[in-house]
Structure formats: structure tokens, C-alpha cells
């Protein structure tokens, strides 16, 4: 029992001595430390800072505002020549953690960060310092960065969003920024529902911002390459557009007498315009390029407008009005309507003027006329009325024949336009979506 008590006492005493030694170590390191100056004993020596960035999550990509919101884990490593100690004097303590605001920190910022309230504040996380003076400072950050996006292939687009990190005040002679790894870290990346991460690469650059070419400013640029998941837009925007376009094809088979032929095309055209406006609200107001889906809707609207105009044309052929004329011979030959209808005979002064070859019916009429001369005046008047009735019936029959020919012509033109419209739709859809 006494042995156990002594053992516990020694453990507590060792923990107390270790804690006391760590406090003493931090107090010793901070004595006379100046955090406003670079941590080098030779002023001509640059501080080498290595940067490591982990892409944890792509929170959102705002194409309309040209911004990307990401969650990053940023780690900076450098050597502080004033933060070294002999581990044998401090109970073999090799590393110590304390507030990062107590020591000098490199002012590494994201150049293309969207400035918000508190954008320049540095996260006050702890630093990890080793006995050799090596400092590791890591902190998570949710950052909104600007990203110029190319929407020419929307919604099948691939975006490249660079994130340029560098010192805001030190040039390469005072702070040498290097990359810790050859590519960005994506081990802990959280999958995004709208975008697929293609790559997360990096490149170190040395840029001259002044007239002095000997002074360069190093930076490390991480490039996020993402591909849009197009299922949402294909299902909710492109598929309804294709369906409505094929519905407009059925308008070529709709009988003109139903009265819905033109209204169907106009309704579908207005629906396509509404869909196009919904898509346009999701895109930035750029004039440099038209997205693929915008081109698709534009082509479909153009075809449907052309279809409505052709529907009006075929309706004018179907309904010729009271002053109907025979179908021109060139249209007869083009659409194989056969020979023209024989024109009717008309009566002038109780005598027929023939505008077509005599038929058996006209010869019977002449015989009746000869016999009528011998009858009484009453029978003559009756015969005159009957002749007028026969003339009216022949005219109506001839007119109905012309109307039938025009309706047949309109139907054949509808079928031809249907074929042309289908070919134009297939070609336009293939070209627009094929180039996307």
C-alpha cells in the first residue's frame, strides 16, 4: 500500500516538474523576444516559409458573382532563430505549443480573396515550436475567392479557379515563399453535390511588380479544377426543352379545322422563352460568350418560331376565303396534284357560254332549252330558275373541288415541313450539345 502511494506521488511530482519546465521554457523564450522583426540574426538572410494547403471542401461556386467559397486548412512552416533551446535543460521537452500572436508570423494572404468584414484578420491559433526553432502554424479558414469563369460550355463546363498565396509586404529578399509539397492535399476532401474535383495542383511563381527587376515577389498559386455535374440541368432544363420541341412537331399533324394548330405552337414557344429566362437568371450577364444551353434554347426558339410562321402559311392555304382560285400549275407539278379541275359553264341571257369541253350534261341542257321555246312563258320562267339553280350548284361543286385541292396541298406541305423541321432539330441539337 505504501509503495502505491509513493508511486502515485512520484507521477504527480513528475507531471508538476514537467509542467513547470514548459512554463519556464515559454517564459524564457518570450523574454526579450520582438515579434515585429523577422526572426533571423543576419538581416540579409531571407526567411524561408513553406506553404501547405489542404482543400477540405468546396462549399459553393457562384457563377453569377464569379466567386468560389472553399474550406481550407492552411499550414505555414519556417525557422525562428530566436526560438531554440537545449532540451536537456528543460526536462527533454522537444516541442511546445503557445499562442501564435506572441511570435513573428509571415503575412501570407490570398491575393484574390473577396474582401469582407474581417478579411485581413489572422486566425489566432496555436503554433507548434520545436527545439531547433522550426515553427508550424496551421489554421482552418473559410475563404471566398474570385474566379473568372468560362460559361461557354455551361452546363457541361470545367472551371479553373486559381488561389494565389503570397506575402503582402515582404519581397523575395526578405521572405522566400516555397511550396511544401508538389501538389495540393485533397485527402480529407468532402464531396460536393454540384461539382466534381478534377485536380488541385500548385505552381510557384516569382513576379516583378515594380521597375526594379532584381526585386521579385514569390507566390504559390493553387489551382482548383472542377467539373460541373450536369444531371440537374439535363433533367430539369434540357429534357423539357427537347420534349416541348417534339410536341411542336405534332402540330404539323393537327387538323387545321380544329382551331388549335397555331395556339399550340405559340404556347410552346412562350414556354421555351420562360425556360430560357430561368436559365439566364443563373448565369452572369456576360457578353463574351453564350453558354451551350443558351445556344440550345436559342436554336429551339428559332425553330419553333419558324414552325409557327409555317403554320400560318399552311393555314392560309387551307382556308382560301371566298375568292378562291385554282392551284397554280407549278405547285401541282411539285406536289403531284394531277390535272386541273374542269371549269364550270355559266349562263348569259339564258344561253350557256362554255369555258370547258362540252359534256353530256350540257347537251341535255340544250335540248331542254329548245323544247322550252315551245312551252308557255310560265314554263320558260321555271326553266330559267332551274338553270340558275343548276349553275349555282355547279359553281359550288367547282368551288368545293378547289377547296379540296388547296387542303390537300396544305396537308402535303405540312408533311414536307415536318420532315424538314425534324432534320433541322436533329442537326441543331447534335451540333449544340456535341460541341458542349
JOSULUR-V717211 format. One record per run of one state. SS is the DSSP state (~ for helix, > for strand, _ for the rest). FROM is the first residue (numbers start at 1). TO is the last residue. If there is no record, write none. Layout:
ss	from	to
SS	FROM	TO
SS	FROM	TO
//
This chain:
ss	from	to
_	1	1
~	2	30
_	31	46
>	47	62
_	63	66
>	67	79
_	80	86
~	87	90
_	91	94
>	95	99
~	100	102
_	103	107
>	108	110
_	111	112
>	113	113
_	114	125
>	126	130
_	131	133
>	134	146
_	147	157
>	158	167
_	168	174
>	175	179
_	180	182
>	183	183
_	184	184
>	185	185
_	186	189
>	190	190
_	191	194
>	195	207
_	208	216
>	217	228
_	229	230
~	231	250
_	251	255
~	256	258
_	259	260
~	261	281
_	282	291
~	292	318
_	319	328
~	329	335
_	336	345
>	346	348
_	349	350
>	351	353
_	354	359
~	360	372
_	373	376
~	377	434
_	435	436
//
